[in-house]
């Protein structure tokens, strides 16, 4: 019996060791992004790209420019609002990014938020990935235009800045993202968006919130980023542990516990 338990323990640790030495894998995916300001029509684009999955480290990473906007997009805003038009120029693209379980659980960026702040629930898959490019928010097209520089806004990177406008950003997450803004009555209104993970669709959608204050306009900005794997292998293994792995670990732990008790 002692030999059997010892063998189980060795098998468990052998499994861990082999996983730790597994090489990262480059996987093809459809990458799509949607940027929405204050609930207005979103700016969306998609492209085929590659992501690197490292099951040993439990990470998904992207190289800079893995997803980018190929053509300029102009979205007229027809609802009653002070904003008349959104224009996204070419140059919008991702910076290098890495996502992992609890990767969005960064001190100072986790909910609940304070007023004029953005935050995330860091319990899902998350992490940091900045953006480049500019979205022009037109109050009066050609006359009053607010350029929102995605890099300066710290979108997807977290942190706060007051140059050239006031921005407060948070990391990406597959859980909940929030932006808290003051109301005219002196209270606080919290806008919420959630990310998702779907095993059946082999995809995960991460979201990131940003609070923007520009020329007396308060603009909660929500950005979503979806990775849909197209190689038929499903989600990364570290996101969906195999039952056999848990059995090996359980057997190994049981063996260690019993071995310890026999030494007393």
C-alpha positions in Angstrom: 0.0 0.0 0.0 2.8 2.4 0.9 4.5 1.7 -2.4 1.3 2.3 -4.3 0.7 5.7 -2.6 4.3 6.7 -3.2 3.9 5.8 -6.9 0.8 7.9 -7.1 2.6 10.8 -5.5 5.5 10.4 -7.9 3.1 10.3 -10.8 1.4 13.5 -9.7 4.7 15.4 -9.5 5.9 13.9 -12.7 2.8 15.2 -14.3 3.5 18.7 -12.9 7.1 18.5 -14.0 6.1 17.6 -17.6 3.5 20.4 -17.7 6.1 22.9 -16.4 8.3 22.0 -19.3 5.6 22.2 -22.0 6.5 24.7 -24.6 4.3 27.7 -25.4 2.0 27.1 -28.4 1.1 29.7 -31.0 -2.6 29.3 -31.9 -4.7 31.0 -34.6 -7.7 33.0 -33.6 -10.2 35.6 -34.7 -9.5 38.7 -32.7 -12.3 41.3 -32.4 -12.6 44.6 -30.5 -15.4 47.0 -29.7 -14.9 50.5 -28.1 -18.0 52.2 -26.8 -18.2 55.7 -25.3 -20.9 56.4 -22.8 -23.2 53.8 -24.2 -23.1 55.3 -27.7 -22.7 53.1 -30.9 -19.6 51.1 -30.6 -16.5 51.2 -32.9 -15.9 47.6 -33.8 -13.3 45.7 -35.9 -11.9 42.2 -36.2 -9.0 40.4 -37.8 -7.4 37.0 -38.0 -4.3 36.7 -35.8 -2.2 34.6 -33.5 -2.0 34.3 -29.7 0.6 32.5 -27.7 -0.7 30.0 -25.1 1.5 28.8 -22.3 -0.3 26.2 -20.3 2.6 25.8 -17.9 2.5 29.5 -16.9 -1.2 29.8 -17.4 -1.0 32.7 -19.8 -2.4 33.9 -23.1 -0.2 36.6 -24.7 -0.4 38.8 -27.8 2.3 40.6 -29.7 1.9 44.3 -30.5 -0.4 44.8 -33.5 -2.0 41.4 -33.4 -5.3 43.2 -34.0 -5.5 46.6 -35.8 -8.0 48.8 -37.5 -7.3 48.7 -41.2 -9.5 51.6 -42.4 -10.9 54.8 -40.8 -14.4 54.4 -39.2 -16.9 57.2 -38.9 -20.1 56.6 -36.8 -22.8 59.3 -36.8 -24.7 59.5 -33.5 -28.4 59.9 -34.2 -29.7 59.7 -30.6 -30.2 62.8 -28.6 -26.8 63.6 -27.1 -24.2 66.3 -27.1 -22.0 64.0 -29.2 -22.6 64.2 -32.9 -20.0 61.8 -34.3 -17.3 59.3 -33.5 -14.3 58.9 -35.8 -11.7 56.2 -35.4 -8.6 56.7 -37.4 -6.2 54.0 -38.7 -3.5 53.3 -36.2 -5.8 51.8 -33.6 -4.1 48.6 -32.5 -3.1 46.6 -29.4 0.1 46.9 -27.5 1.7 43.7 -26.1 -0.6 42.0 -23.7 -0.7 39.0 -21.3 -3.8 37.5 -19.6 -3.9 34.9 -16.8 -6.3 33.8 -14.1 -6.5 36.5 -11.5 -4.3 38.7 -13.7 -6.6 41.6 -13.4 -6.5 41.5 -9.6 -4.1 44.5 -9.3 -4.0 46.6 -6.1 -5.8 49.9 -6.5 -7.7 48.7 -9.6 -10.1 46.2 -8.1 -13.8 47.1 -7.3 -15.6 48.8 -5.6 -14.7 52.0 -7.3 -14.6 55.6 -6.1 -16.4 58.4 -8.0 -14.7 59.2 -11.3 -12.9 55.9 -11.3 -12.8 52.7 -13.2 -12.3 49.2 -11.6 -12.6 45.5 -12.3 -13.5 42.4 -10.4 -10.2 40.6 -10.7 -11.5 37.1 -10.1 -11.6 36.1 -13.7 -9.0 35.8 -16.4 -7.4 39.2 -16.9 -4.3 41.3 -17.3 -2.8 44.4 -19.0 -2.8 45.3 -22.7 -2.7 48.9 -23.8 -4.0 50.3 -27.1 -2.6 52.8 -29.6 -4.5 55.2 -31.9 -7.1 58.0 -31.5 -10.9 58.3 -31.5 -12.2 61.8 -32.3 -15.4 62.6 -30.4 -17.1 65.4 -32.3 -19.5 67.6 -30.3 -19.8 69.9 -33.4 -18.0 68.1 -36.4 -15.1 70.1 -37.6 -15.5 72.7 -34.8 -15.5 71.1 -31.4 -13.7 67.8 -31.4 -12.3 65.9 -28.4 -9.4 63.6 -29.4 -9.3 60.6 -27.1 -5.8 59.1 -27.4 -6.1 55.5 -26.4 -2.6 55.2 -25.2 -2.7 58.5 -23.2 -6.1 57.3 -21.8 -4.3 54.3 -20.3 -7.1 52.0 -21.7 -6.4 48.4 -20.8 -3.3 49.4 -18.8 -4.8 50.9 -15.6 -3.8 54.0 -13.6 -4.8 57.7 -13.7 -3.6 60.7 -15.6 -4.7 64.3 -16.2 -2.9 64.9 -19.5 -4.4 66.1 -21.8 -7.7 65.2 -20.1 -8.6 63.3 -16.9 -8.5 59.5 -17.3 -8.8 56.6 -14.9 -8.4 53.1 -16.3 -8.3 49.5 -15.1 -7.0 46.2 -16.4 -8.9 43.7 -18.6 -11.1 41.0 -17.1 -13.5 38.2 -18.1 -15.4 39.2 -14.9 -17.1 42.6 -14.1 -15.9 46.0 -15.1 -17.3 49.3 -13.6 -17.1 53.0 -14.1 -18.5 55.3 -11.4 -19.5 58.9 -12.3 -21.2 61.6 -10.3 -24.9 62.4 -11.0 -26.5 65.8 -11.1 -28.2 65.1 -7.8 -24.9 64.7 -6.0 -24.9 60.9 -6.0 -22.9 58.4 -8.0 -24.0 56.3 -11.0 -22.2 53.1 -11.7 -22.1 51.7 -15.2 -21.3 48.0 -15.4 -20.2 45.6 -18.2 -19.2 41.9 -17.9 -16.8 39.7 -19.8 -17.5 36.0 -20.6 -15.8 32.7 -21.2 -17.5 30.1 -23.4 -16.0 26.6 -23.7 -18.6 25.6 -26.3 -17.6 28.6 -28.5 -13.9 28.3 -27.7 -13.7 31.9 -26.9 -13.3 34.4 -24.1 -14.3 38.1 -24.1 -12.3 40.5 -21.8 -13.6 43.9 -20.9 -11.8 47.0 -19.6 -13.4 50.2 -18.2 -12.1 53.8 -18.5 -13.4 57.0 -17.0 -12.8 60.1 -19.1 -13.5 63.7 -18.2 -12.9 66.1 -21.2 -14.2 69.7 -21.7 -16.8 69.1 -19.0 -18.0 65.9 -20.7 -17.9 62.7 -18.5 -17.4 59.8 -20.9 -17.4 56.2 -19.4 -15.5 54.2 -22.0 -15.9 50.4 -22.2 -13.7 48.3 -24.5 -14.3 44.6 -25.1 -11.8 42.2 -26.7 -12.7 38.7 -27.9 -10.4 35.9 -28.7 -12.1 33.0 -30.6 -9.7 30.1 -31.2 -10.1 28.6 -34.6 -7.9 25.5 -34.5 -10.6 23.3 -32.9 -8.6 22.7 -29.7 -11.0 24.6 -27.4 -9.9 26.9 -24.6 -6.4 26.7 -23.2 -5.9 23.7 -20.9 -5.2 25.9 -17.8 -8.7 27.3 -18.2 -10.3 23.9 -18.4 -8.4 21.4 -16.1 -8.7 17.8 -17.1 -10.4 15.4 -14.6 -7.4 13.1 -14.8 -5.1 15.9 -13.6 -7.2 16.5 -10.5 -7.1 12.7 -9.8 -3.3 12.6 -10.0 -2.9 15.6 -7.8 -5.4 14.2 -5.3 -3.6 10.9 -5.2 -0.2 12.6 -4.8 -1.4 14.8 -1.9 -3.1 11.8 -0.2 0.2 9.9 -0.4 2.2 12.8 1.1 -0.3 13.2 3.9 -0.2 9.4 4.8 3.6 9.3 4.4 3.8 12.2 6.9 1.6 10.5 9.4 3.7 7.2 9.2 6.8 9.2 10.2 5.3 10.3 13.5 
